[in-house]
Amino acid sequence: MAGTRRRPTLDDVANAVGVSRATVSNAYNRPDQLSASLRDEVLRAARRLGYAGPDPIARSLATKRTGAIAFMLDTGLSAAFSDPALSITLDALATTVDPEGHALLLLPGGHDGGPPADRVLTAQADLAVAYSLADGAPALRAVRRRGLPLVVIDQPVVPGSARVGVEDRAGAAAAARHLLSLGHRRFGILSAQCLSTPRGGPLTAEEALRSRQLYNRERMAGYLDTLATAGVDPAGVPIWETSGLSREHAMRDAWALLDRVPRPTALLCMSDELALAALAVANRHQLAVPGDVSIVGFDDTPPARWAEPGLTTVRQDLAGKGRLAGELALHLLRGGQPPKPTTLDVELVVRGSTGPVH
């Protein structure tokens, strides 16, 4: 079209400064190859000419790299980002890979325990990270079909991937032992989503232990095995599944447990968000915590420390898990082989939400 201004090119910048095309390219892509003064001169000339830098699409075609990492979630974005544990882990991962020029491409999940397979097949990414996906999620088959390197955070167990997780079963067992040591014998368990269809409601122990989510199975086994060893019949422990991890969704389910007759004197909750929902419901119905009911969470996110009373919970190193996942991603992107899975320790943190049974 007449009058359309021609976009400046790398050659225009090189001519303006009197250097080669390679020198201008290095100013953007390999700044360590230039003196600081020469790089500043190149960038000033580029700004003066209106040159925004190398075309990322052309660079991607030349290098066969997109510079992006596909981060696959097991739920939608609104639900995912209501979970502080995810936010802390994701921030640590992003901070780790960002200095080497890698961005994150978020792929939200659906009803299949992960993002749709076609989204994964078409995603412009060099590597995939699976965050707590369900066993057999179609997204994982799509990753394998594309031949993308894979880092798994928490679950599932995928042969040939790099993986970092935590001692879920040991943490749940520690929570149950703590309550038992305080004299509790009437328990309730507030569970994360176990069945495939989004729902909230009672679960049998058998249903809970068949969950497609590995961490659900591990935490549930930690609770129930520890209670059974102490003589508490797992069949008599009410389990209530929530339809999501947010406090808003979990409050109704928490009340379903607290409104039972006889009421449980202790609740084991699979995440801090679920435990904080139970704490809010107890406060709303004038139940003293821990006088009437003790509550234990899992994760030790910042809101657990701010709660009133402070939440007893199982601490996992969320930031450390994200950093390690980022380091694993960089290792695979450099052509490294997946190392053995890493499992991080957990620690029970006792605060004011638990006390002796009355």
C-alpha positions in Angstrom: 0.0 0.0 0.0 1.4 3.4 -0.9 2.7 5.4 2.0 3.2 2.3 4.2 6.4 2.7 6.2 8.9 -0.1 5.7 9.8 -1.8 8.9 13.5 -1.4 9.8 15.6 -4.5 9.7 18.7 -5.9 11.3 20.7 -4.8 8.3 19.5 -1.2 8.8 20.9 -1.2 12.3 24.2 -2.8 11.2 24.6 -0.1 8.5 23.8 2.7 10.9 26.4 1.5 13.4 28.9 0.3 10.8 29.1 -3.2 12.1 28.2 -6.7 10.8 24.8 -8.3 11.0 26.3 -10.9 13.4 27.3 -8.1 15.8 23.7 -6.7 15.9 22.4 -10.2 16.4 24.8 -10.8 19.3 23.6 -7.6 20.9 20.3 -9.3 21.4 21.1 -13.0 21.6 24.6 -13.2 22.9 25.4 -10.0 24.7 28.4 -11.6 26.4 30.1 -11.5 23.0 30.2 -7.7 22.9 31.7 -5.0 25.0 29.1 -3.1 27.1 29.8 0.2 25.1 29.3 -1.5 21.7 26.1 -3.2 22.8 24.7 0.1 24.1 25.6 1.8 20.8 23.8 -1.0 18.8 20.7 -0.8 21.0 20.5 3.0 20.9 20.7 2.9 17.1 17.9 0.2 17.1 15.7 2.4 19.2 16.3 5.4 17.0 15.4 3.4 13.9 12.4 1.8 15.5 13.9 -1.7 15.3 12.3 -3.9 17.9 14.7 -6.8 17.7 15.0 -10.2 15.9 11.7 -11.7 14.8 10.8 -14.4 17.4 9.0 -16.4 14.8 12.0 -16.4 12.4 14.3 -17.2 15.3 12.1 -20.1 16.3 12.1 -21.5 12.7 15.9 -21.2 12.6 16.6 -22.8 16.0 13.7 -25.2 16.0 13.0 -23.9 19.6 10.1 -21.9 20.8 11.6 -20.8 24.1 8.3 -21.9 25.8 7.5 -24.6 28.4 4.0 -26.0 28.5 2.7 -26.1 32.1 -0.2 -28.6 32.2 -2.7 -28.1 34.9 -5.3 -30.6 36.2 -8.0 -28.0 36.5 -9.2 -24.6 35.1 -7.2 -21.4 35.7 -9.6 -19.9 38.2 -9.6 -23.0 40.4 -5.9 -23.5 40.0 -5.0 -20.0 41.1 -7.2 -20.1 44.1 -4.7 -22.6 45.5 -1.7 -20.8 47.1 0.4 -24.1 46.9 0.3 -24.0 43.1 1.1 -20.2 42.9 4.2 -20.7 45.1 5.4 -23.7 43.1 4.7 -22.1 39.7 6.4 -18.8 40.7 9.6 -20.7 41.8 9.7 -22.7 38.6 9.2 -19.6 36.4 11.9 -17.7 38.3 14.3 -20.6 37.7 13.8 -20.9 34.0 13.3 -17.2 33.1 17.1 -16.2 33.2 17.7 -18.6 30.4 14.9 -17.1 28.2 12.2 -19.7 28.8 8.6 -18.6 29.2 5.6 -20.6 30.5 2.6 -21.5 28.4 -0.3 -22.4 30.7 -2.6 -25.2 29.6 -5.6 -25.5 31.9 -7.2 -28.8 32.6 -10.7 -30.2 31.9 -12.6 -33.2 33.0 -10.0 -35.8 31.9 -7.5 -35.0 34.6 -5.5 -32.6 32.5 -5.6 -30.3 29.4 -7.2 -31.7 26.2 -4.9 -33.7 24.1 -5.3 -31.6 21.0 -4.2 -28.5 23.0 -1.0 -30.3 23.9 -0.4 -31.6 20.3 -0.6 -28.0 18.9 1.1 -26.2 21.8 4.3 -24.3 20.7 6.6 -25.6 23.4 9.9 -27.3 23.8 9.1 -29.2 27.0 6.1 -30.1 29.1 5.6 -29.9 32.8 2.7 -32.0 34.3 1.4 -30.5 37.6 -0.6 -33.1 39.6 -2.3 -34.7 36.6 -4.5 -37.7 37.0 -3.3 -41.2 36.0 -3.9 -41.9 32.4 -4.6 -38.2 31.4 -4.8 -38.0 27.6 -2.4 -35.0 27.8 0.3 -37.4 28.8 -0.2 -39.5 25.7 0.0 -36.4 23.6 3.3 -35.4 25.2 4.7 -38.9 24.4 3.3 -38.8 20.9 5.2 -35.5 20.3 8.3 -36.7 21.9 8.5 -33.7 24.2 10.8 -34.0 27.3 8.5 -34.2 30.4 8.9 -33.0 34.0 6.3 -34.2 36.5 5.5 -32.3 39.7 3.9 -34.7 42.2 2.1 -37.0 39.9 1.6 -39.2 38.0 4.5 -41.6 37.7 5.5 -41.6 34.0 8.4 -43.7 32.8 11.1 -41.7 31.1 10.2 -38.4 32.7 11.9 -36.3 35.3 9.9 -36.1 38.5 9.8 -34.3 41.8 7.3 -35.1 44.6 6.9 -35.1 48.3 6.4 -37.7 51.1 2.6 -37.5 50.9 2.0 -40.7 52.8 4.5 -40.0 55.5 3.1 -36.5 56.0 -0.5 -37.7 56.3 0.6 -40.4 58.8 2.3 -37.7 60.9 -0.9 -35.7 61.0 -2.9 -38.7 62.1 -0.4 -39.7 64.7 -0.4 -36.1 66.1 -4.2 -36.2 66.6 -4.1 -39.7 68.1 -1.4 -38.6 70.6 -3.9 -35.9 71.7 -6.5 -38.5 72.6 -8.7 -38.2 69.5 -10.7 -41.3 68.3 -13.5 -39.8 66.3 -12.1 -38.6 63.0 -13.4 -37.1 59.8 -11.4 -36.8 56.5 -12.0 -33.9 54.1 -10.7 -35.1 50.8 -9.7 -33.5 47.6 -11.5 -34.6 44.4 -11.1 -38.4 44.1 -13.8 -39.5 41.6 -13.6 -38.5 37.9 -16.9 -36.7 37.8 -16.7 -33.3 39.7 -18.9 -33.7 42.8 -19.0 -33.4 46.5 -20.2 -36.0 48.8 -19.4 -39.0 51.0 -16.8 -41.6 49.9 -16.0 -45.0 51.0 -12.4 -45.8 51.8 -12.3 -48.2 48.9 -13.4 -45.4 46.5 -10.9 -42.9 47.9 -8.1 -45.4 47.5 -9.0 -45.9 43.8 -8.5 -42.2 43.0 -6.8 -41.3 39.8 -4.7 -38.8 41.7 -1.6 -40.4 43.3 -1.3 -37.8 46.1 -4.9 -38.5 47.1 -4.2 -42.2 47.3 -1.0 -41.7 49.3 -2.4 -39.2 51.7 -5.6 -41.3 52.3 -3.5 -44.4 52.9 -1.3 -42.5 55.3 -4.4 -41.4 57.3 -6.3 -44.7 57.3 -3.3 -47.0 57.9 -2.2 -44.9 60.9 -5.6 -44.9 62.4 -6.0 -48.6 61.8 -2.7 -49.3 63.5 -4.0 -47.3 66.5 -7.2 -49.4 66.7 -9.5 -46.9 64.9 -11.6 -48.8 62.4 -11.2 -47.0 59.0 -14.7 -48.2 58.0 -16.1 -46.0 60.7 -14.2 -42.8 59.6 -16.5 -40.6 57.5 -14.8 -39.3 54.3 -16.2 -36.4 52.4 -15.0 -35.5 48.9 -15.0 -31.9 47.8 -15.7 -30.7 44.3 -12.5 -28.6 44.2 -9.7 -27.2 46.2 -11.1 -23.7 46.9 -12.4 -22.8 50.3 -15.7 -21.6 48.9 -16.5 -25.1 47.4 -15.2 -26.9 50.5 -17.2 -25.1 53.2 -20.4 -27.0 52.5 -18.5 -30.3 52.5 -16.8 -29.4 55.7 -20.1 -28.7 57.4 -21.4 -32.1 56.3 -18.7 -33.6 58.4 -19.0 -31.3 61.4 -22.8 -31.7 61.5 -22.6 -35.4 62.0 -23.9 -37.1 65.2 -21.7 -37.8 67.0 -19.5 -35.0 65.7 -15.8 -35.9 64.9 -13.5 -34.4 67.3 -10.7 -34.1 64.7 -10.6 -33.4 61.0 -7.8 -34.5 58.7 -7.8 -32.3 55.6 -5.9 -33.0 52.4 -4.8 -29.4 51.9 -4.6 -26.1 53.8 -7.4 -24.6 51.7 -9.7 -27.4 52.7 -8.6 -27.1 56.3 -9.2 -23.3 56.3 -12.7 -23.9 54.9 -13.3 -26.2 57.8 -12.0 -23.6 60.2 -14.3 -21.0 58.8 -17.3 -23.3 59.0 -16.5 -24.1 62.7 -16.2 -20.4 63.5 -19.5 -19.7 61.7 -21.3 -22.3 63.8 -19.8 -21.3 67.1 -17.6 -24.5 67.3 -14.4 -23.8 69.3 -11.2 -24.8 67.6 -9.5 -26.8 69.0 -11.9 -27.1 72.0 -14.7 -28.7 70.0 -12.8 -29.9 67.0 -9.1 -30.1 66.0 -8.2 -29.4 62.4 -5.0 -30.4 60.5 -4.1 -29.3 56.9 -1.4 -30.1 54.4 1.0 -27.8 52.6 1.8 -25.0 55.0 0.9 -22.1 52.7 1.0 -18.5 54.0 -2.7 -18.4 54.9 -2.1 -21.3 57.3 0.2 -19.1 59.4 -2.2 -16.2 59.3 -5.3 -18.1 60.3 -6.9 -17.7 63.8 -6.0 -20.0 65.4 -2.9 -20.8 63.4 -3.4 -24.0 61.4 -1.5 -27.2 62.3 -0.4 -28.6 59.0 2.1 -30.7 57.1 4.8 -28.5 55.6 6.2 -29.2 52.2 8.9 -27.1 50.5 6.7 -25.7 47.8 9.2 -23.2 46.5 12.0 -25.8 46.6 9.8 -28.1 44.6 9.2 -25.5 42.0 12.9 -24.6 41.8 13.9 -28.2 41.4 11.3 -28.7 38.7 12.7 -25.7 36.9 16.3 -27.1 37.2 15.1 -30.4 35.8 13.4 -28.7 32.9 16.7 -26.8 32.1 18.6 -30.0 32.4 16.4 -31.8 29.9 16.4 -28.8 27.5 20.2 -29.0 27.4 19.9 -32.6 26.2 20.4 -34.3 29.6 18.8 -37.6 30.5 16.0 -37.8 33.2 17.6 -38.4 36.6 16.0 -40.6 39.3 12.9 -39.2 40.8 13.4 -36.9 43.7 11.1 -37.0 46.8 11.3 -34.1 49.2 10.7 -34.5 52.9 7.8 -33.1 54.8 7.4 -31.8 58.4 4.5 -31.5 60.8 4.0 -27.9 62.0 1.9 -27.7 65.2 0.0 -24.6 65.8 -3.2 -23.6 67.6 -5.8 -25.5 65.6 -5.1 -28.8 67.4 -5.4 -29.7 71.0 -6.4 -32.5 73.4 -9.8 -34.1 73.0 -12.4 -32.9 75.4 
